[in-house]
């Protein structure tokens, strides 16, 4: 998990963001959406809440991230919804997709709590 956190932080550093606890830091969707935008070099088409305070804002951010992953990146996620990711994140597989993980080489699935992905 430490290797994933370090890699995730190396991408997020471009926006002066950092995660320390994957479960806690990814549950509001901010780090995940930032990661997706940076790693894919593309802004989200749908606006998202960069400072979510309410539960509904955090779930909305997760929903935007999941929609981006499934629709734009064409990654199939079965049985995963934004409501299930907050406040108790699920284990979600990160496939070794060149679109999702452009600068890394993973063999097999990598699992993290709470996001994404």
N, CA, C and O atoms as a printed pandas DataFrame, in Angstrom:
     atom_number atom_name residue_name chain_id  residue_number  x_coord  y_coord  z_coord
0              1         N          UNK        A               1    0.810   -1.186    0.000
1              2        CA          UNK        A               1    0.000    0.000    0.000
2              3         C          UNK        A               1    0.863    1.263    0.000
3              4         O          UNK        A               1    0.476    2.288   -0.562
4              5         N          UNK        A               2    2.031    1.181    0.634
5              6        CA          UNK        A               2    2.913    2.340    0.682
6              7         C          UNK        A               2    3.404    2.733   -0.708
7              8         O          UNK        A               2    3.539    3.918   -1.012
8              9         N          UNK        A               3    3.670    1.737   -1.546
9             10        CA          UNK        A               3    4.123    2.034   -2.909
10            11         C          UNK        A               3    3.026    2.747   -3.689
11            12         O          UNK        A               3    3.299    3.694   -4.427
12            13         N          UNK        A               4    1.794    2.295   -3.527
13            14        CA          UNK        A               4    0.676    2.945   -4.205
14            15         C          UNK        A               4    0.520    4.378   -3.716
15            16         O          UNK        A               4    0.341    5.292   -4.521
16            17         N          UNK        A               5    0.587    4.581   -2.400
17            18        CA          UNK        A               5    0.447    5.917   -1.832
18            19         C          UNK        A               5    1.539    6.849   -2.354
19            20         O          UNK        A               5    1.264    7.998   -2.700
20            21         N          UNK        A               6    2.765    6.358   -2.410
21            22        CA          UNK        A               6    3.877    7.176   -2.914
22            23         C          UNK        A               6    3.668    7.548   -4.379
23            24         O          UNK        A               6    3.876    8.694   -4.778
24            25         N          UNK        A               7    3.254    6.565   -5.170
25            26        CA          UNK        A               7    3.008    6.826   -6.591
26            27         C          UNK        A               7    1.856    7.819   -6.764
27            28         O          UNK        A               7    1.951    8.746   -7.569
28            29         N          UNK        A               8    0.772    7.628   -6.014
29            30        CA          UNK        A               8   -0.377    8.517   -6.071
30            31         C          UNK        A               8    0.042    9.937   -5.701
31            32         O          UNK        A               8   -0.358   10.899   -6.357
32            33         N          UNK        A               9    0.853   10.064   -4.644
33            34        CA          UNK        A               9    1.335   11.380   -4.206
34            35         C          UNK        A               9    2.252   12.034   -5.224
35            36         O          UNK        A               9    2.254   13.259   -5.352
36            37         N          UNK        A              10    3.029   11.245   -5.948
37            38        CA          UNK        A              10    3.909   11.828   -6.968
38            39         C          UNK        A              10    3.093   12.478   -8.079
39            40         O          UNK        A              10    3.519   13.477   -8.658
40            41         N          UNK        A              11    1.935   11.923   -8.376
41            42        CA          UNK        A              11    1.041   12.523   -9.377
42            43         C          UNK        A              11    0.346   13.749   -8.784
43            44         O          UNK        A              11    0.274   14.796   -9.428
44            45         N          UNK        A              12   -0.163   13.620   -7.567
45            46        CA          UNK        A              12   -0.893   14.717   -6.916
46            47         C          UNK        A              12   -0.010   15.918   -6.586
47            48         O          UNK        A              12   -0.521   17.022   -6.401
48            49         N          UNK        A              13    1.290   15.724   -6.510
49            50        CA          UNK        A              13    2.207   16.820   -6.186
50            51         C          UNK        A              13    2.094   17.970   -7.180
51            52         O          UNK        A              13    2.419   19.109   -6.845
52            53         N          UNK        A              14    1.644   17.690   -8.379
53            54        CA          UNK        A              14    1.480   18.737   -9.393
54            55         C          UNK        A              14    0.415   19.756   -8.997
55            56         O          UNK        A              14    0.376   20.864   -9.533
56            57         N          UNK        A              15   -0.445   19.378   -8.059
57            58        CA          UNK        A              15   -1.467   20.299   -7.549
58            59         C          UNK        A              15   -1.288   20.570   -6.062
59            60         O          UNK        A              15   -2.215   21.030   -5.396
60            61         N          UNK        A              16   -0.131   20.293   -5.557
61            62        CA          UNK        A              16    0.169   20.476   -4.131
62            63         C          UNK        A              16   -0.823   19.739   -3.235
63            64         O          UNK        A              16   -1.231   20.251   -2.193
64            65         N          UNK        A              17   -1.202   18.547   -3.648
65            66        CA          UNK        A              17   -2.070   17.691   -2.841
66            67         C          UNK        A              17   -1.275   16.485   -2.380
67            68         O          UNK        A              17   -0.277   16.119   -3.001
68            69         N          UNK        A              18   -1.716   15.865   -1.288
69            70        CA          UNK        A              18   -1.037   14.699   -0.755
70            71         C          UNK        A              18   -2.047   13.851    0.001
71            72         O          UNK        A              18   -2.947   14.374    0.658
72            73         N          UNK        A              19   -1.889   12.538   -0.099
73            74        CA          UNK        A              19   -2.701   11.640    0.711
74            75         C          UNK        A              19   -1.788   10.919    1.689
75            76         O          UNK        A              19   -0.636   10.622    1.374
76            77         N          UNK        A              20   -2.303   10.643    2.864
77            78        CA          UNK        A              20   -1.550    9.895    3.864
78            79         C          UNK        A              20   -2.269    8.606    4.214
79            80         O          UNK        A              20   -1.647    7.556    4.374
80            81         N          UNK        A              21   -3.575    8.696    4.331
81            82        CA          UNK        A              21   -4.411    7.542    4.637
82            83         C          UNK        A              21   -5.352    7.349    3.454
83            84         O          UNK        A              21   -6.250    8.162    3.236
84            85         N          UNK        A              22   -5.151    6.289    2.699
85            86        CA          UNK        A              22   -5.931    6.088    1.480
86            87         C          UNK        A              22   -7.424    6.105    1.757
87            88         O          UNK        A              22   -8.180    6.771    1.051
88            89         N          UNK        A              23   -7.847    5.386    2.767
89            90        CA          UNK        A              23   -9.275    5.293    3.066
90            91         C          UNK        A              23   -9.869    6.653    3.408
91            92         O          UNK        A              23  -10.935    7.007    2.905
92            93         N          UNK        A              24   -9.202    7.403    4.245
93            94        CA          UNK        A              24   -9.730    8.700    4.669
94            95         C          UNK        A              24   -9.567    9.774    3.601
95            96         O          UNK        A              24  -10.472   10.584    3.396
96            97         N          UNK        A              25   -8.433    9.790    2.924
97            98        CA          UNK        A              25   -8.121   10.877    2.000
98            99         C          UNK        A              25   -8.773   10.750    0.631
99           100         O          UNK        A              25   -8.847   11.734   -0.106
100          101         N          UNK        A              26   -9.243    9.570    0.278
101          102        CA          UNK        A              26   -9.882    9.402   -1.020
102          103         C          UNK        A              26  -11.400    9.394   -0.942
103          104         O          UNK        A              26  -12.065    9.429   -1.978
104          105         N          UNK        A              27  -11.961    9.348    0.254
105          106        CA          UNK        A              27  -13.412    9.182    0.368
106          107         C          UNK        A              27  -14.218   10.398   -0.072
107          108         O          UNK        A              27  -15.402   10.251   -0.372
108          109         N          UNK        A              28  -13.632   11.590   -0.124
109          110        CA          UNK        A              28  -14.410   12.755   -0.556
110          111         C          UNK        A              28  -14.329   12.995   -2.067
111          112         O          UNK        A              28  -15.035   13.854   -2.595
112          113         N          UNK        A              29  -13.478   12.246   -2.758
113          114        CA          UNK        A              29  -13.382   12.336   -4.210
114          115         C          UNK        A              29  -12.432   13.393   -4.739
115          116         O          UNK        A              29  -12.127   13.385   -5.931
116          117         N          UNK        A              30  -11.959   14.291   -3.913
117          118        CA          UNK        A              30  -11.102   15.389   -4.383
118          119         C          UNK        A              30   -9.771   14.863   -4.913
119          120         O          UNK        A              30   -9.381   15.184   -6.035
120          121         N          UNK        A              31   -9.077   14.060   -4.116
121          122        CA          UNK        A              31   -7.786   13.525   -4.551
122          123         C          UNK        A              31   -7.948   12.612   -5.759
123          124         O          UNK        A              31   -7.123   12.628   -6.672
124          125         N          UNK        A              32   -9.006   11.822   -5.762
125          126        CA          UNK        A              32   -9.254   10.913   -6.879
126          127         C          UNK        A              32   -9.515   11.668   -8.172
127          128         O          UNK        A              32   -8.939   11.342   -9.209
128          129         N          UNK        A              33  -10.369   12.664   -8.119
129          130        CA          UNK        A              33  -10.662   13.448   -9.320
130          131         C          UNK        A              33   -9.424   14.216   -9.789
131          132         O          UNK        A              33   -9.167   14.306  -10.990
132          133         N          UNK        A              34   -8.670   14.761   -8.856
133          134        CA          UNK        A              34   -7.426   15.451   -9.222
134          135         C          UNK        A              34   -6.457   14.478   -9.875
135          136         O          UNK        A              34   -5.838   14.795  -10.890
136          137         N          UNK        A              35   -6.329   13.294   -9.289
137          138        CA          UNK        A              35   -5.454   12.263   -9.852
138          139         C          UNK        A              35   -5.873   11.911  -11.279
139          140         O          UNK        A              35   -5.028   11.823  -12.171
140          141         N          UNK        A              36   -7.164   11.711  -11.496
141          142        CA          UNK        A              36   -7.658   11.355  -12.831
142          143         C          UNK        A              36   -7.390   12.470  -13.838
143          144         O          UNK        A              36   -6.992   12.203  -14.972
144          145         N          UNK        A              37   -7.607   13.711  -13.427
145          146        CA          UNK        A              37   -7.353   14.836  -14.336
146          147         C          UNK        A              37   -5.869   14.946  -14.697
147          148         O          UNK        A              37   -5.519   15.138  -15.861
148          149         N          UNK        A              38   -5.007   14.823  -13.693
149          150        CA          UNK        A              38   -3.569   14.954  -13.934
150          151         C          UNK        A              38   -3.055   13.779  -14.767
151          152         O          UNK        A              38   -2.361   13.978  -15.764
152          153         N          UNK        A              39   -3.390   12.576  -14.364
153          154        CA          UNK        A              39   -2.829   11.397  -15.035
154          155         C          UNK        A              39   -3.342   11.239  -16.463
155          156         O          UNK        A              39   -2.656   10.657  -17.302
156          157         N          UNK        A              40   -4.539   11.749  -16.749
157          158        CA          UNK        A              40   -5.088   11.660  -18.104
158          159         C          UNK        A              40   -4.920   12.964  -18.874
159          160         O          UNK        A              40   -5.327   13.070  -20.031
160          161         N          UNK        A              41   -4.314   13.960  -18.218
161          162        CA          UNK        A              41   -4.066   15.257  -18.847
162          163         C          UNK        A              41   -5.341   15.829  -19.468
163          164         O          UNK        A              41   -5.359   16.295  -20.607
164          165         N          UNK        A              42   -6.412   15.771  -18.660
165          166        CA          UNK        A              42   -7.716   16.172  -19.172
166          167         C          UNK        A              42   -8.614   16.601  -18.009
167          168         O          UNK        A              42   -8.708   15.898  -17.003
168          169         N          UNK        A              43   -9.264   17.742  -18.147
169          170        CA          UNK        A              43  -10.199   18.221  -17.124
170          171         C          UNK        A              43  -11.497   17.427  -17.209
171          172         O          UNK        A              43  -11.887   16.961  -18.279
172          173         N          UNK        A              44  -12.159   17.281  -16.062
173          174        CA          UNK        A              44  -13.474   16.654  -16.040
174          175         C          UNK        A              44  -14.452   17.564  -16.776
175          176         O          UNK        A              44  -14.414   18.783  -16.613
176          177         N          UNK        A              45  -15.315   16.976  -17.576
177          178        CA          UNK        A              45  -16.322   17.769  -18.282
178          179         C          UNK        A              45  -17.371   18.293  -17.308
179          180         O          UNK        A              45  -17.901   19.391  -17.478
180          181         N          UNK        A              46  -17.658   17.500  -16.294
181          182        CA          UNK        A              46  -18.639   17.888  -15.284
182          183         C          UNK        A              46  -17.908   18.580  -14.132
183          184         O          UNK        A              46  -16.863   18.108  -13.683
184          185         N          UNK        A              47  -18.451   19.680  -13.664
185          186        CA          UNK        A              47  -17.803   20.370  -12.546
186          187         C          UNK        A              47  -17.975   19.554  -11.265
187          188         O          UNK        A              47  -18.975   18.860  -11.081
188          189         N          UNK        A              48  -16.977   19.654  -10.387
189          190        CA          UNK        A              48  -17.011   18.910   -9.139
190          191         C          UNK        A              48  -16.617   19.812   -7.983
191          192         O          UNK        A              48  -15.995   20.856   -8.181
192          193         N          UNK        A              49  -16.977   19.406   -6.790
193          194        CA          UNK        A              49  -16.772   20.213   -5.598
194          195         C          UNK        A              49  -15.355   20.008   -5.064
195          196         O          UNK        A              49  -15.015   18.922   -4.596
196          197         N          UNK        A              50  -14.540   21.044   -5.134
197          198        CA          UNK        A              50  -13.149   20.938   -4.700
198          199         C          UNK        A              50  -12.979   21.025   -3.184
199          200         O          UNK        A              50  -11.915   20.705   -2.655
200          201         N          UNK        A              51  -14.010   21.449   -2.501
201          202        CA          UNK        A              51  -13.994   21.508   -1.032
202          203         C          UNK        A              51  -15.317   20.995   -0.477
203          204         O          UNK        A              51  -16.095   21.762    0.091
204          205         N          UNK        A              52  -15.572   19.701   -0.641
205          206        CA          UNK        A              52  -16.854   19.157   -0.187
206          207         C          UNK        A              52  -16.968   19.146    1.336
207          208         O          UNK        A              52  -16.074   18.668    2.034
208          209         N          UNK        A              53  -18.053   19.669    1.828
209          210        CA          UNK        A              53  -18.293   19.683    3.265
210          211         C          UNK        A              53  -19.388   18.691    3.649
211          212         O          UNK        A              53  -19.311   18.028    4.683
212          213         N          UNK        A              54  -20.386   18.606    2.814
213          214        CA          UNK        A              54  -21.530   17.751    3.111
214          215         C          UNK        A              54  -21.364   16.380    2.457
215          216         O          UNK        A              54  -20.677   16.225    1.448
216          217         N          UNK        A              55  -22.013   15.399    3.066
217          218        CA          UNK        A              55  -21.976   14.028    2.554
218          219         C          UNK        A              55  -22.406   13.974    1.093
219          220         O          UNK        A              55  -21.792   13.264    0.297
220          221         N          UNK        A              56  -23.433   14.701    0.735
221          222        CA          UNK        A              56  -23.948   14.680   -0.631
222          223         C          UNK        A              56  -22.907   15.170   -1.633
223          224         O          UNK        A              56  -22.845   14.664   -2.754
224          225         N          UNK        A              57  -22.092   16.142   -1.247
225          226        CA          UNK        A              57  -21.038   16.643   -2.137
226          227         C          UNK        A              57  -19.944   15.596   -2.337
227          228         O          UNK        A              57  -19.416   15.449   -3.440
228          229         N          UNK        A              58  -19.607   14.876   -1.282
229          230        CA          UNK        A              58  -18.584   13.836   -1.370
230          231         C          UNK        A              58  -19.056   12.684   -2.251
231          232         O          UNK        A              58  -18.290   12.159   -3.059
232          233         N          UNK        A              59  -20.308   12.296   -2.095
233          234        CA          UNK        A              59  -20.875   11.230   -2.924
234          235         C          UNK        A              59  -20.960   11.679   -4.378
235          236         O          UNK        A              59  -20.700   10.893   -5.289
236          237         N          UNK        A              60  -21.318   12.923   -4.594
237          238        CA          UNK        A              60  -21.378   13.456   -5.962
238          239         C          UNK        A              60  -19.986   13.416   -6.619
239          240         O          UNK        A              60  -19.867   13.037   -7.785
240          241         N          UNK        A              61  -18.952   13.798   -5.891
241          242        CA          UNK        A              61  -17.587   13.723   -6.420
242          243         C          UNK        A              61  -17.216   12.289   -6.786
243          244         O          UNK        A              61  -16.653   12.043   -7.853
244          245         N          UNK        A              62  -17.531   11.345   -5.905
245          246        CA          UNK        A              62  -17.235    9.936   -6.184
246          247         C          UNK        A              62  -17.987    9.471   -7.427
247          248         O          UNK        A              62  -17.446    8.729   -8.247
248          249         N          UNK        A              63  -19.220    9.904   -7.561
249          250        CA          UNK        A              63  -20.032    9.539   -8.719
250          251         C          UNK        A              63  -19.426   10.073  -10.017
251          252         O          UNK        A              63  -19.392    9.370  -11.026
252          253         N          UNK        A              64  -18.956   11.298   -9.988
253          254        CA          UNK        A              64  -18.309   11.896  -11.168
254          255         C          UNK        A              64  -17.056   11.100  -11.531
255          256         O          UNK        A              64  -16.806   10.833  -12.706
256          257         N          UNK        A              65  -16.272   10.722  -10.521
257          258        CA          UNK        A              65  -15.057    9.936  -10.765
258          259         C          UNK        A              65  -15.406    8.570  -11.365
259          260         O          UNK        A              65  -14.789    8.141  -12.340
260          261         N          UNK        A              66  -16.386    7.897  -10.785
261          262        CA          UNK        A              66  -16.777    6.582  -11.296
262          263         C          UNK        A              66  -17.334    6.675  -12.716
263          264         O          UNK        A              66  -17.045    5.822  -13.556
264          265         N          UNK        A              67  -18.126    7.703  -12.981
265          266        CA          UNK        A              67  -18.655    7.888  -14.335
266          267         C          UNK        A              67  -17.529    8.129  -15.329
267          268         O          UNK        A              67  -17.563    7.611  -16.445
268          269         N          UNK        A              68  -16.546    8.901  -14.939
269          270        CA          UNK        A              68  -15.403    9.165  -15.815
270          271         C          UNK        A              68  -14.647    7.869  -16.103
271          272         O          UNK        A              68  -14.275    7.590  -17.243
272          273         N          UNK        A              69  -14.429    7.093  -15.057
273          274        CA          UNK        A              69  -13.688    5.838  -15.209
274          275         C          UNK        A              69  -14.440    4.870  -16.120
275          276         O          UNK        A              69  -13.839    4.246  -16.995
276          277         N          UNK        A              70  -15.736    4.746  -15.921
277          278        CA          UNK        A              70  -16.497    3.785  -16.714
278          279         C          UNK        A              70  -16.812    4.287  -18.120
279          280         O          UNK        A              70  -16.715    3.521  -19.080
280          281         N          UNK        A              71  -17.185    5.552  -18.260
281          282        CA          UNK        A              71  -17.608    6.060  -19.566
282          283         C          UNK        A              71  -16.454    6.555  -20.437
283          284         O          UNK        A              71  -16.369    6.193  -21.611
284          285         N          UNK        A              72  -15.582    7.360  -19.887
285          286        CA          UNK        A              72  -14.498    7.944  -20.680
286          287         C          UNK        A              72  -13.297    7.013  -20.814
287          288         O          UNK        A              72  -12.678    6.930  -21.875
288          289         N          UNK        A              73  -12.977    6.318  -19.729
289          290        CA          UNK        A              73  -11.800    5.454  -19.746
290          291         C          UNK        A              73  -12.154    4.028  -20.154
291          292         O          UNK        A              73  -11.269    3.210  -20.406
292          293         N          UNK        A              74  -13.445    3.737  -20.216
293          294        CA          UNK        A              74  -13.927    2.417  -20.643
294          295         C          UNK        A              74  -13.454    1.283  -19.736
295          296         O          UNK        A              74  -13.136    0.190  -20.205
296          297         N          UNK        A              75  -13.411    1.559  -18.424
297          298        CA          UNK        A              75  -13.074    0.532  -17.444
298          299         C          UNK        A              75  -14.385    0.037  -16.858
299          300         O          UNK        A              75  -15.194    0.826  -16.370
300          301         N          UNK        A              76  -14.588   -1.266  -16.908
301          302        CA          UNK        A              76  -15.841   -1.842  -16.435
302          303         C          UNK        A              76  -15.773   -2.081  -14.931
303          304         O          UNK        A              76  -14.927   -2.836  -14.452
304          305         N          UNK        A              77  -16.664   -1.436  -14.196
305          306        CA          UNK        A              77  -16.772   -1.613  -12.754
306          307         C          UNK        A              77  -18.154   -2.189  -12.471
307          308         O          UNK        A              77  -19.162   -1.559  -12.789
308          309         N          UNK        A              78  -18.212   -3.363  -11.886
309          310        CA          UNK        A              78  -19.482   -4.036  -11.647
310          311         C          UNK        A              78  -19.829   -3.975  -10.171
311          312         O          UNK        A              78  -19.009   -4.322   -9.321
312          313         N          UNK        A              79  -21.038   -3.538   -9.863
313          314        CA          UNK        A              79  -21.513   -3.520   -8.486
314          315         C          UNK        A              79  -20.878   -2.465   -7.611
315          316         O          UNK        A              79  -20.880   -2.596   -6.387
316          317         N          UNK        A              80  -20.330   -1.413   -8.216
317          318        CA          UNK        A              80  -19.682   -0.362   -7.446
318          319         C          UNK        A              80  -20.432    0.936   -7.680
319          320         O          UNK        A              80  -20.600    1.367   -8.821
320          321         N          UNK        A              81  -20.883    1.560   -6.599
321          322        CA          UNK        A              81  -21.577    2.830   -6.690
322          323         C          UNK        A              81  -20.980    3.840   -5.735
323          324         O          UNK        A              81  -20.353    3.473   -4.741
324          325         N          UNK        A              82  -21.172    5.101   -6.033
325          326        CA          UNK        A              82  -20.595    6.167   -5.204
326          327         C          UNK        A              82  -21.125    6.121   -3.774
327          328         O          UNK        A              82  -20.393    6.414   -2.829
328          329         N          UNK        A              83  -22.396    5.755   -3.614
329          330        CA          UNK        A              83  -22.986    5.719   -2.275
330          331         C          UNK        A              83  -22.291    4.699   -1.383
331          332         O          UNK        A              83  -22.228    4.878   -0.167
332          333         N          UNK        A              84  -21.773    3.641   -1.976
333          334        CA          UNK        A              84  -21.084    2.612   -1.210
334          335         C          UNK        A              84  -19.657    2.971   -0.860
335          336         O          UNK        A              84  -19.031    2.305   -0.035
336          337         N          UNK        A              85  -19.141    4.009   -1.472
337          338        CA          UNK        A              85  -17.758    4.388   -1.239
338          339         C          UNK        A              85  -17.606    5.397   -0.111
339          340         O          UNK        A              85  -16.491    5.660    0.338
340          341         N          UNK        A              86  -18.699    5.954    0.343
341          342        CA          UNK        A              86  -18.640    6.932    1.423
342          343         C          UNK        A              86  -19.729    6.605    2.419
343          344         O          UNK        A              86  -20.859    6.387    1.982
344          345         N          UNK        A              87  -19.495    6.550    3.697
345          346        CA          UNK        A              87  -18.246    6.813    4.400
346          347         C          UNK        A              87  -17.384    5.573    4.573
347          348         O          UNK        A              87  -16.258    5.672    5.059
348          349         N          UNK        A              88  -17.885    4.415    4.188
349          350        CA          UNK        A              88  -17.131    3.168    4.343
350          351         C          UNK        A              88  -16.706    2.668    2.971
351          352         O          UNK        A              88  -17.458    1.957    2.304
352          353         N          UNK        A              89  -15.508    3.037    2.552
353          354        CA          UNK        A              89  -15.047    2.698    1.208
354          355         C          UNK        A              89  -15.000    1.201    0.949
355          356         O          UNK        A              89  -14.775    0.398    1.855
356          357         N          UNK        A              90  -15.215    0.858   -0.281
357          358        CA          UNK        A              90  -15.135   -0.521   -0.733
358          359         C          UNK        A              90  -13.751   -0.796   -1.298
359          360         O          UNK        A              90  -12.998    0.132   -1.591
360          361         N          UNK        A              91  -13.429   -2.036   -1.446
361          362        CA          UNK        A              91  -12.215   -2.377   -2.181
362          363         C          UNK        A              91  -12.565   -2.350   -3.653
363          364         O          UNK        A              91  -13.485   -3.041   -4.088
364          365         N          UNK        A              92  -11.854   -1.574   -4.405
365          366        CA          UNK        A              92  -12.122   -1.432   -5.824
366          367         C          UNK        A              92  -10.863   -1.790   -6.586
367          368         O          UNK        A              92   -9.806   -1.219   -6.318
368          369         N          UNK        A              93  -10.942   -2.709   -7.520
369          370        CA          UNK        A              93   -9.739   -3.087   -8.260
370          371         C          UNK        A              93   -9.306   -2.007   -9.232
371          372         O          UNK        A              93  -10.125   -1.392   -9.915
372          373         N          UNK        A              94   -8.016   -1.791   -9.277
373          374        CA          UNK        A              94   -7.436   -0.891  -10.271
374          375         C          UNK        A              94   -6.815   -1.757  -11.349
375          376         O          UNK        A              94   -5.750   -2.334  -11.132
376          377         N          UNK        A              95   -7.445   -1.861  -12.489
377          378        CA          UNK        A              95   -6.860   -2.703  -13.528
378          379         C          UNK        A              95   -5.562   -2.097  -14.043
379          380         O          UNK        A              95   -5.353   -0.888  -13.946
380          381         N          UNK        A              96   -4.714   -2.921  -14.576
381          382        CA          UNK        A              96   -3.461   -2.408  -15.117
382          383         C          UNK        A              96   -3.725   -1.903  -16.531
383          384         O          UNK        A              96   -3.275   -2.482  -17.520
384          385         N          UNK        A              97   -4.466   -0.809  -16.590
385          386        CA          UNK        A              97   -4.869   -0.213  -17.859
386          387         C          UNK        A              97   -3.925    0.923  -18.212
387          388         O          UNK        A              97   -3.632    1.759  -17.357
388          389         N          UNK        A              98   -3.442    0.977  -19.442
389          390        CA          UNK        A              98   -2.555    2.075  -19.830
390          391         C          UNK        A              98   -3.239    3.428  -19.722
391          392         O          UNK        A              98   -2.571    4.443  -19.526
392          393         N          UNK        A              99   -4.550    3.456  -19.848
393          394        CA          UNK        A              99   -5.287    4.708  -19.735
394          395         C          UNK        A              99   -5.334    5.170  -18.290
395          396         O          UNK        A              99   -5.156    6.352  -17.995
396          397         N          UNK        A             100   -5.572    4.234  -17.401
397          398        CA          UNK        A             100   -5.703    4.578  -15.990
398          399         C          UNK        A             100   -4.344    4.744  -15.324
399          400         O          UNK        A             100   -4.168    5.637  -14.495
400          401         N          UNK        A             101   -3.412    3.924  -15.664
401          402        CA          UNK        A             101   -2.102    3.936  -15.036
402          403         C          UNK        A             101   -1.025    4.115  -16.103
403          404         O          UNK        A             101   -0.262    3.188  -16.375
404          405         N          UNK        A             102   -0.960    5.295  -16.704
405          406        CA          UNK        A             102   -0.103    5.474  -17.871
406          407         C          UNK        A             102    1.388    5.329  -17.617
407          408         O          UNK        A             102    2.118    4.904  -18.512
408          409         N          UNK        A             103    1.856    5.663  -16.441
409          410        CA          UNK        A             103    3.309    5.686  -16.228
410          411         C          UNK        A             103    3.776    4.566  -15.316
411          412         O          UNK        A             103    4.867    4.643  -14.751
412          413         N          UNK        A             104    2.962    3.522  -15.163
413          414        CA          UNK        A             104    3.338    2.456  -14.248
414          415         C          UNK        A             104    3.219    1.107  -14.932
415          416         O          UNK        A             104    2.547    0.966  -15.954
416          417         N          UNK        A             105    3.870    0.139  -14.360
417          418        CA          UNK        A             105    3.766   -1.219  -14.855
418          419         C          UNK        A             105    3.337   -2.098  -13.702
419          420         O          UNK        A             105    4.129   -2.400  -12.809
420          421         N          UNK        A             106    2.071   -2.511  -13.723
421          422        CA          UNK        A             106    1.551   -3.403  -12.708
422          423         C          UNK        A             106    1.168   -4.708  -13.381
423          424         O          UNK        A             106    0.632   -4.714  -14.489
424          425         N          UNK        A             107    1.443   -5.795  -12.715
425          426        CA          UNK        A             107    1.016   -7.091  -13.218
426          427         C          UNK        A             107   -0.113   -7.545  -12.315
427          428         O          UNK        A             107    0.076   -7.739  -11.114
428          429         N          UNK        A             108   -1.292   -7.713  -12.902
429          430        CA          UNK        A             108   -2.449   -8.112  -12.125
430          431         C          UNK        A             108   -3.120   -6.916  -11.499
431          432         O          UNK        A             108   -2.656   -5.786  -11.652
432          433         N          UNK        A             109   -4.215   -7.158  -10.790
433          434        CA          UNK        A             109   -4.960   -6.052  -10.195
434          435         C          UNK        A             109   -4.296   -5.510   -8.936
435          436         O          UNK        A             109   -3.596   -6.228   -8.223
436          437         N          UNK        A             110   -4.526   -4.262   -8.687
437          438        CA          UNK        A             110   -4.064   -3.602   -7.475
438          439         C          UNK        A             110   -5.324   -3.132   -6.762
439          440         O          UNK        A             110   -6.208   -2.558   -7.398
440          441         N          UNK        A             111   -5.424   -3.357   -5.489
441          442        CA          UNK        A             111   -6.627   -2.950   -4.771
442          443         C          UNK        A             111   -6.300   -1.857   -3.770
443          444         O          UNK        A             111   -5.285   -1.910   -3.075
444          445         N          UNK        A             112   -7.169   -0.876   -3.709
445          446        CA          UNK        A             112   -7.032    0.171   -2.710
446          447         C          UNK        A             112   -8.385    0.385   -2.073
447          448         O          UNK        A             112   -9.415    0.046   -2.656
448          449         N          UNK        A             113   -8.385    0.931   -0.909
449          450        CA          UNK        A             113   -9.646    1.236   -0.267
450          451         C          UNK        A             113  -10.136    2.576   -0.782
451          452         O          UNK        A             113   -9.369    3.527   -0.935
452          453         N          UNK        A             114  -11.425    2.626   -1.042
453          454        CA          UNK        A             114  -12.164    3.823   -1.266
454          455         C          UNK        A             114  -12.235    4.437   -2.596
455          456         O          UNK        A             114  -13.043    5.362   -2.672
456          457         N          UNK        A             115  -11.683    4.192   -3.500
457          458        CA          UNK        A             115  -11.963    4.935   -4.629
458          459         C          UNK        A             115  -12.507    4.149   -5.621
459          460         O          UNK        A             115  -13.427    3.364   -5.850
460          461         N          UNK        A             116  -11.520    4.707   -6.131
461          462        CA          UNK        A             116  -11.270    4.330   -7.313
462          463         C          UNK        A             116  -10.852    3.779   -6.982
463          464         O          UNK        A             116   -9.992    3.560   -6.129
464          465         N          UNK        A             117  -11.287    3.474   -7.491
465          466        CA          UNK        A             117  -10.329    3.135   -8.263
466          467         C          UNK        A             117   -9.420    3.232   -7.347
467          468         O          UNK        A             117   -8.244    2.987   -7.615
